[in-house]
Amino acid sequence: MMGRGRKLHAAWLVACVVLTLATTGVAQDAPTERPRFTSDSLPATPTGHTWEFSLQADHRSNSIDNAFAATMLIGGAITPDAIAVARDQMRFRGTLAARASVQFATENTATGHGWQIESGLVSDFRWTPELFDLVFTGNSPHLGRFDVLNGTRGRTWQLNTVMRTGGWSNDLNEVLWGLGLAHRSMGAEGNISTGYFWVSSGVDTLYTSLYGRSAVLRAQGLGLTGQIRFRRTDPSAKVALTLEATHLGALFVRPGDERIAVDTVLATTGLPLNGAGWSLESLQGEGFAESLITRDTLSGHLEALPATVSASLTGSIIPGLAWEVRGTVGGWRPTPEAMAGLQFKVGRHSVAGIRAIYGGWGKFRPAIWAELPIGPSHTLTLYAEDPAAAFRGKGLGRGFGLQLAKTLPTSAADKR
């Protein structure tokens, strides 16, 4: 019966992998909000044009370290110790995300109007510890218990946006807005809505139930997108509150994408040697996994953009030193993300900061950034998330950002 159990497990696993792991070969990430290097925006000035060009890329997981991720991407042997470490890290759910974006923004400071163009990738993968075990170690440690696979999902988008931007401000308040078009060129998604797997401790009874869907998204999506940012400053308390929402809106997706679905239930204390349906003969035959799959074509439909909402507070401690805290939800994050940090002047014209970040797709990690002047009207900002672990195999991700901005002449002191 052990041999029959292994063959049943292999057949079930083929169907599961078709749904949940087929998306991992697709490019990783579509733009979430660009990294906020400093809490304060550049100061408004009477006339002139400014622009910003930024690049950002990162990947983050709560359990898959850099060495494990590299092995899955380029191939190689994954050791039992690496599997055990990843399994211990994930606890209730494994998460993984990869993001990358490039953005260009310009503004006429006399009118407050400008343009913002952004292109990038965003992804989000989540799985249950039981699915991880079934893929990497098999079901022998789980005999006699139910493996729950509900909630396993993966999705990836390539997203482009073009927006007209503007704003309004007075001595205490500032409102910045953007409105434009969003375009999704490609993507992929898959999920297991219902999934259970059970083999008795005597390996003489099996029950499995699986309902899931996946699709490669080739149909173009076009829609409206917007963003808004409100900032309130209290000069007496030396505190500023910022509320921000990005990637608001939805896409209309053209019909035509093919969707693959598996919906099957099996309960048995044994299988016949041959015959149609579930049998030892059919398990070993070609096309068995295909017989479990149904295919249909998606109709035209609306899909919400990966909207992100954040709230932050910034306050002065002493001249040249400030604190900041921020909370962020959305953008496909599985959990809210919290950040706390310090900003400080370095020399006469540079600004730097350190941060502690927790949540989102990962665990606690530090981040550093620095804003450096380049001549009287340009600044270069560099950002690194978890820099010490970025080049170590045991690190749970890495993130880097670069921003080059042309501003009207100002000093670092004016930004505080």
Buried (B, 14 or more C-beta within 10 A) or exposed (E): BEEBBBBBBBBBBBBBBBBBBBBBEBBBBBBBBBBBBBBBBBEEBEEBEBBBBBBBBBBBBBBBBBBBBEBBEEEEEEEEEBBEBBBEBBEEBBBBBBBBBBBEBBBBBEEBEBBBBBBBBBBBBBBBBBBBBBBBBEBEEBEEBEBBBBBBBBBBBBBBBBBEBBBEEEEEEBBBBBBBBBBBBBBBBBBBBBBBBBBBEEBBBBBBBBBBBBBBBEBBBEBBBBBBBBBEBEEEEEBBBBEBBBBBBBBEBBEEBBBBBBBBEBEBEEBEEEEEEBBBEBBEEEEBBEBBBEEEEBEEEEBEBBBBBBBBBBBBEEEBEBBBBBBBBBBBBBBEBBBBBBBBBBEEBBBBBEBBBBBBBBBEBBBBBBBBBEEEBEBEBBBBBBBEBBEEEEBBBBBBBBBBBBBBEBEBEEBB
